[in-house]
């Protein structure tokens, strides 16, 4: 597939594209530097709702990548924006960590377990059975069910960990209520990031390492999609999907001269 118009706006996944297990992908530092020097607006997207944008900026800095907090778009921020748009000044019972609770506080939400408008499920290192039980009962009582992302497992040094999507499935099984997932592959997350940088789909590229989240999400949002092979999806696996990225490259290092 060929490029459409000149790319003036950039969106990029974080894990598997810029960093891997806390270490920078070769060429990622130069890619970010070139992007910053170009003046072209960009956002780094992540389904991780644990950390605030400031936290992630510091973690990326430790990996040698200079990404300011206002250039990071998390599923927690996207979720808070969505709820503010749907029901401004509402209330929520939250299962999650600082990234999610901070984002909701910043849009004026009250966090409570007393008849909340929403149950909002995010990621946490320590899912509590007590909290999950409370969430189930609140949903049974009429609270609307929102989840930051559908990722079923997350990585750790010991192996896979249950993540937001897996816990959401447990709550759905108990209540019969499906959540609305805000994060990737929901194209709303990319559209909200696009709005934040004042971009247009025809002149925006999305870089990702997963066909089933980043690429399908970018495609459905009408973006130029670029798959890098430094993360989850391999070159051989691309052909197994019923949709294709606009471009496949080995890594972001191959994109430096395209900025």
N, C-alpha and C positions, 0 to 999 in steps of 0.2 A: 504494500500500500504506500502511496506517496503522501508527502506532507501537503496540507492545504495552504493556509496562509502563514505568514511569519509568526513565530511564537514570541509573544510579548509578555506572557504571564506563565509562571511555573508553579505547579503543585508537585510535591514529592512525598512519598511514604518515607518513614524513618528507618525502622528495623528491616534489614535485608537490602536496603538501598544506600543509606548513608553510614550505618553502623551494623555490626554483627557481634552479638554478645559483648557489647560495650566497647568494641574496637572499631576504629574507622575503616570503612571500605577503601581500598587504595584509590586515590583520585578524588575522594569525596571532599577533602579539604580544599583542593583547587577548584572543584566544581562550585562549592558554596562561595568561595572567594570571588570567582569570576561572576557569579550570579549577583553578588552584592555590589561589585564594581560596575556592573552593567546598568544598575538602577532599575532593572526589571522587577516588578513586584513578585514575591513568591511566598509560599507557605509550606511548612513541613507538617504533614498530617500523620496522626497516629490514633489507633483505636484504644490505646492505653489511657484509662481514665484515672489511674492511681495518682499520677503526678500533676502538679500545676505546670503551666508553660514555663514559669521561672525555674522550677526544679529541673525540667527537661533541658532548658538552655544551659544550665550549669553542668548537667551530665554530658551534654554534647561538647561543651567547652573542654571538659576533662579528656574527651576523645580527640581534641584538636580541631573541633568544628565550631566556628563562630556563628551561631544562629541566635539572634535576639529573641526574647520571649514573645514579642508581638508578631514574630514570624512563625510561631508554632500554633497549630490548630488541633486540639485534642477532641476525642469523642465526648469528654466531659463538657468542654466549652460549647460544642455543637448541641449537646443535650440541653444545656442551660438556655441557649439561644432559642431552641425549639420551644421549650416550656414557656419562656417569656413571651414568645409570639402567640402561643396557644392560649395561655391563661396568665397574664401579667399579674405579678404580686401574689401568686398562689402559694401553696404549701405542699411539702413533700416529706415522706418518710424515706430516708436514704440508707442504702447499704453500699458503702464505698469508702474511699479515703479522701485525703485533702484535695486532690485534683477535682473531684466531683463536688464536694461540699463547698469548697471555695468558689467554684464557678456558679453554683446556685445562689450562694450568698450575694455574689456580685451583681446578680440580676434582680435582687430583692426578694428572693424566695425565703419563706419561713420553713425551717426544718423541724418537723414534729411528728409524733406518732399518735396525735389526737385528731382523728377524722381528717387526714390529709387529702388534698386533691389527687395526689399521685403517690404511688410507690415507685421509687427510682432505684434501679439496680445497676451498680457499676462493678468495678473490679476491686478486690481487696486481697491482701496476703492471707487473711484469716477470716474466712466466711464463718459466721456464727449461726449455729442451729437455732438459737433463741431469736436472732434477728430475722432469719428466714421464716420461722413460725409466725412472728409478728407480721411480716409482710404478707403472708398467706391470709391471715385473718383480716387484715386491712383491705386486701383485694376482695375477699369474700363480702366485706362490708360496703363495697362500692368504689374503692379507690381505683384510679386508672393505673395501668401497669406500663412502665417505660423502662427500657434497658439501654445502656450506653452502646453496646455492641454485641454481635452474635458469636464472637469467638468462643469456641467450646473449650479449648485448652490453651494454656500459656506455658512458656518455657521456664525451666529452672536448671540449676547445675545438677540436680538429682534426677531430672526427667520432667515429664509433663505434669502440669497442675490443672485442676478444674478451674475454668475461667467463667466469665459472665454468662456466656451462652449455655453452659452446662447447668449452672445454678438457675438460670431463667427457665430451663426445661423442667427442672424439679418443681418450681413454683407453678408453672403451667399445668403440670401433671396433677398437682394438688388442687388447683382452683378451676381448671378448664378455661383459663383466660390467657390468651397469647399476649406477649408484650409488643410494643412498638419499638423496634431497634433503630436508633438514630445513626449509629456509626456505620462505617463501610461494611457491606457493599451498598448501603442505602445511598443513592446519588445525592440525597439532600445534604449530606455532610460535605461533599465536594462543592455543591452549589453555594452553600453557606460560606465556605472558604473563598470561593470565587467572588462572591459579593463583598467579602471583607477586603479584597485587594482591588476591587473595581474592575475585574476582568470580564472578558467575554469568552464564551465557550469556543468560538471559532479561532481564537488566537491564544488558547491556553493548552499547555501540555500537562499530563499527569504521568509521573514516573512511579512505577511500583514493581514489586518482585513476586506478586501473586496474581494469577489469572482470575481466581474466584473471588477476589475482593477488590484490589486496586484497579485492575484492568476492566472488569465488568462494570465497576462503579463509574470509572472515568468514561467508558463508552456510553453508558446510559445517561451521563450528564452532558454528552455531546463533545467531549474533549479529545484532543490528540493524545493517544495513549502510548506509552513507552514501557516495555517490559525489560528489566535488567535481570541478568542471570546470576546475581550474587546472593539470592535468597532462596525462596521456597520452590518456585516453578523452574523446571529445567527446559532446555530447548526442545527435547523430544516430547515433553508433555503438552506443549503449546497446541499441537495438532489435534489433541484429544478434545479440545473445547469447541463449541459451536460458534464461537466468536474469536476474532483475532485482534491482537494489538496493532496499532498503526506502525510500530517499529519495535524490533528486538535488538538489543545491544548487550555486550558482555557486562558492562558496568557503567556507572555515571561518568567514569573517566572518558568514555567514548562520546559524551555529550558536551564536553567543555567547549569545543570549537563551534557548537551549534548555538551557543548563547549570544 
